[in-house]
Amino acid sequence: MIPERVLELAFAPLVLLIGFGVVYWASPPTTLNPLCTYVSQYELQGTIRVGGEVLHSTVYRQRSISRRWVATINYGGCPQRYGTLLSFKARDGRVFLVPTELCGLAERVLLDIGKVDVLRTCSAKLGKLSRQREKYGYVVSTADNPTSWSPFELAANGPITIVSMLATATKKWPGDDLESVAPNLLKTQFVFDSSWWNSPARFVLRGEKRTFRATKLDIGTGLRETVR
């Protein structure tokens, strides 16, 4: 018969391994990553108006960054593949994409009290995202057959109006509704000019084989047709 003490020593590593696994899966991504950490993690609820339509989208976003000790080496950062865009599909098939990174002041308020009205906090005037980190949103035509995309200024007046944007601190893993709203965008190669930074390609970092090819149109071109 095996002594009880020997059994305890034999099973101790297994118990530690299981415990580590539970902590790993219960923790937000990057928590145990030696190269990455995160500043904030939040649920973002957005509502826009396009013509006569009011559209809603919700994402769970984590703003991850390189740990300080490895920042100069890990210059590529710690990009997230989920929760980077609010996605809205209009009746005519167009998809409107709005980046989800908060302005600095909104993030500080979020970290302080756990929730923030992004429009009121990031804007000098309600409805104007003039101080948001991201200047542009994107419109793709169409969800089923994405062949073109166009940037539009978030702070400009036009057929798209951001009605509300509310952020709440959360422990949920990053996620979005792109698979349900416009799954073909995950199969799309977004062709851009010299500015990868101001294109959907910077945000749509996951997906299957690229079977669609969307070329860039002039700024706001995809907004000219008003949804009735």
C-alpha positions as CSV (number, residue, x, y, z in Angstrom):
1,M,0.0,0.0,0.0
2,I,1.4,3.5,-1.0
3,P,1.9,5.7,2.1
4,E,-0.5,8.7,2.3
5,R,2.4,11.2,2.4
6,V,3.8,9.8,-0.9
7,L,0.3,10.2,-2.5
8,E,0.1,13.8,-1.3
9,L,3.5,14.6,-2.8
10,A,2.6,12.9,-6.1
11,F,-0.7,14.8,-6.5
12,A,0.6,18.2,-5.4
13,P,1.9,19.2,-8.8
14,L,-1.4,18.2,-10.4
15,V,-3.4,20.2,-7.9
16,L,-1.1,23.2,-8.6
17,L,-1.5,22.8,-12.3
18,I,-5.3,22.6,-12.1
19,G,-5.3,25.7,-9.8
20,F,-3.2,27.6,-12.3
21,G,-5.5,26.6,-15.1
22,V,-8.5,27.9,-13.2
23,V,-6.8,31.2,-12.5
24,Y,-5.7,31.5,-16.1
25,W,-9.2,31.0,-17.6
26,A,-10.9,33.1,-15.0
27,S,-8.5,36.1,-15.5
28,P,-8.8,38.6,-18.3
29,P,-6.4,38.1,-21.2
30,T,-2.9,39.4,-20.7
31,T,-3.2,39.1,-16.8
32,L,-0.6,36.3,-16.7
33,N,1.2,37.3,-19.9
34,P,4.9,38.2,-19.1
35,L,5.0,40.6,-22.0
36,C,1.6,42.3,-21.8
37,T,-0.7,44.0,-19.3
38,Y,-3.7,46.2,-19.6
39,V,-4.8,49.7,-18.5
40,S,-8.6,49.3,-18.7
41,Q,-11.3,46.8,-19.6
42,Y,-14.8,47.9,-20.3
43,E,-18.2,47.2,-21.9
44,L,-19.0,49.9,-24.6
45,Q,-22.6,50.4,-25.7
46,G,-23.0,52.6,-28.8
47,T,-26.1,53.9,-30.6
48,I,-26.0,55.7,-34.0
49,R,-28.6,57.2,-36.3
50,V,-28.3,56.6,-40.0
51,G,-31.1,58.3,-42.0
52,G,-34.3,57.1,-40.3
53,E,-32.7,54.1,-38.6
54,V,-31.4,53.9,-35.0
55,L,-28.7,51.1,-34.7
56,H,-27.1,49.6,-31.6
57,S,-23.9,47.7,-30.9
58,T,-22.1,46.5,-27.8
59,V,-18.5,45.3,-27.4
60,Y,-16.2,44.3,-24.6
61,R,-12.8,46.0,-24.9
62,Q,-9.5,45.6,-23.2
63,R,-6.8,48.3,-23.8
64,S,-3.7,46.2,-23.5
65,I,-0.1,47.5,-23.5
66,S,3.4,46.1,-23.3
67,R,4.8,45.7,-19.8
68,R,7.3,48.4,-19.0
69,W,10.4,46.1,-18.8
70,V,9.9,44.8,-22.3
71,A,8.4,47.9,-24.0
72,T,11.4,48.7,-26.1
73,I,11.6,45.1,-27.4
74,N,7.9,44.4,-27.7
75,Y,7.5,47.5,-29.9
76,G,4.6,45.8,-31.8
77,G,2.6,46.1,-28.6
78,C,-0.2,43.7,-27.5
79,P,-3.0,44.2,-30.0
80,Q,-6.5,42.9,-29.2
81,R,-8.4,41.0,-31.9
82,Y,-11.8,41.5,-30.3
83,G,-13.8,44.5,-29.2
84,T,-11.9,47.1,-31.3
85,L,-14.9,48.2,-33.3
86,L,-18.6,48.8,-32.8
87,S,-20.4,47.5,-35.9
88,F,-23.8,48.6,-37.2
89,K,-25.6,47.2,-40.2
90,A,-28.1,49.4,-42.0
91,R,-31.1,48.1,-43.9
92,D,-29.4,48.7,-47.3
93,G,-26.6,46.4,-46.2
94,R,-23.9,49.0,-45.4
95,V,-21.8,48.4,-42.3
96,F,-20.7,51.3,-40.1
97,L,-17.6,50.7,-38.0
98,V,-16.7,52.9,-35.1
99,P,-13.4,52.4,-33.1
100,T,-13.8,51.8,-29.4
101,E,-10.7,53.3,-27.8
102,L,-11.6,56.0,-25.3
103,C,-10.1,59.4,-25.0
104,G,-7.7,59.9,-22.1
105,L,-10.2,61.8,-19.9
106,A,-12.9,59.2,-20.3
107,E,-10.5,56.4,-19.5
108,R,-9.5,58.2,-16.3
109,V,-13.1,58.7,-15.3
110,L,-13.8,55.0,-16.0
111,L,-10.9,53.9,-13.8
112,D,-12.1,56.2,-11.1
113,I,-15.8,55.5,-10.8
114,G,-16.3,52.5,-13.2
115,K,-18.5,54.1,-15.8
116,V,-18.5,57.1,-18.1
117,D,-20.6,58.9,-20.7
118,V,-18.1,58.9,-23.5
119,L,-19.9,61.6,-25.6
120,R,-20.1,64.1,-22.8
121,T,-16.6,63.4,-21.5
122,C,-14.7,63.3,-24.7
123,S,-16.5,66.2,-26.4
124,A,-16.3,69.9,-26.1
125,K,-19.8,69.9,-27.4
126,L,-22.3,67.0,-27.1
127,G,-22.2,64.9,-30.2
128,K,-18.8,66.1,-31.3
129,L,-16.0,63.5,-30.7
130,S,-13.4,66.1,-31.3
131,R,-11.0,64.9,-28.6
132,Q,-11.6,61.2,-29.1
133,R,-8.4,59.3,-29.8
134,E,-9.8,58.0,-33.1
135,K,-10.7,60.6,-35.7
136,Y,-12.4,58.3,-38.3
137,G,-15.1,55.7,-38.5
138,Y,-15.6,53.5,-41.6
139,V,-18.4,52.5,-43.8
140,V,-18.2,49.3,-45.8
141,S,-20.5,48.4,-48.7
142,T,-21.9,45.9,-48.2
143,A,-22.1,43.3,-45.4
144,D,-22.7,40.4,-47.8
145,N,-20.3,41.6,-50.5
146,P,-17.7,44.0,-49.1
147,T,-16.1,45.5,-52.2
148,S,-15.4,49.0,-51.0
149,W,-14.9,51.1,-47.9
150,S,-14.7,54.7,-47.0
151,P,-13.6,56.7,-43.9
152,F,-15.8,59.4,-42.4
153,E,-15.0,61.9,-39.7
154,L,-16.6,61.0,-36.4
155,A,-17.0,64.7,-35.5
156,A,-18.5,65.8,-38.7
157,N,-22.2,66.5,-39.4
158,G,-23.7,64.0,-41.9
159,P,-26.1,61.1,-42.4
160,I,-24.5,59.3,-39.4
161,T,-25.0,60.7,-35.9
162,I,-23.6,59.1,-32.8
163,V,-26.5,59.2,-30.4
164,S,-24.9,57.7,-27.3
165,M,-21.7,55.9,-26.2
166,L,-21.5,54.6,-22.6
167,A,-18.6,52.7,-21.1
168,T,-18.8,50.5,-18.0
169,A,-15.9,48.7,-16.3
170,T,-16.1,44.9,-16.6
171,K,-14.1,41.7,-16.1
172,K,-15.6,40.0,-19.2
173,W,-13.2,38.8,-21.9
174,P,-13.0,41.0,-25.0
175,G,-15.7,40.3,-27.6
176,D,-17.8,42.0,-30.2
177,D,-20.7,41.3,-32.6
178,L,-18.9,41.4,-35.9
179,E,-19.5,37.7,-36.5
180,S,-23.2,38.2,-36.3
181,V,-23.5,41.6,-37.9
182,A,-21.2,41.2,-40.8
183,P,-19.1,38.0,-40.8
184,N,-17.9,38.5,-44.3
185,L,-15.8,41.5,-43.1
186,L,-13.6,38.9,-41.3
187,K,-12.9,37.4,-44.7
188,T,-12.1,40.7,-46.4
189,Q,-8.8,42.2,-47.4
190,F,-9.1,46.0,-46.9
191,V,-6.9,47.7,-49.5
192,F,-5.6,51.1,-48.3
193,D,-3.3,53.8,-49.7
194,S,-0.4,55.0,-47.6
195,S,-2.4,55.2,-44.4
196,W,-2.9,51.7,-42.8
197,W,-3.5,53.6,-39.5
198,N,-6.7,55.1,-40.9
199,S,-8.2,52.0,-42.4
200,P,-10.3,49.0,-41.2
201,A,-7.3,46.8,-41.8
202,R,-5.9,48.1,-38.5
203,F,-8.9,46.8,-36.5
204,V,-10.0,43.7,-38.3
205,L,-7.0,41.5,-37.2
206,R,-8.7,38.1,-37.1
207,G,-10.6,36.1,-39.6
208,E,-10.6,33.3,-42.1
209,K,-9.2,33.1,-45.6
210,R,-9.5,36.5,-47.3
211,T,-12.1,35.8,-50.0
212,F,-13.3,39.4,-50.4
213,R,-11.3,42.5,-51.5
214,A,-12.5,46.0,-50.5
215,T,-10.9,49.0,-52.0
216,K,-10.9,52.5,-50.6
217,L,-13.2,55.3,-51.8
218,D,-12.9,59.0,-51.2
219,I,-13.7,60.1,-47.6
220,G,-17.4,60.0,-47.0
221,T,-18.3,58.5,-50.4
222,G,-20.1,55.6,-48.8
223,L,-22.3,57.9,-46.8
224,R,-23.9,59.7,-49.6
225,E,-26.8,57.3,-50.0
226,T,-29.2,58.1,-47.2
227,V,-31.1,55.2,-45.7
228,R,-34.8,55.8,-45.8
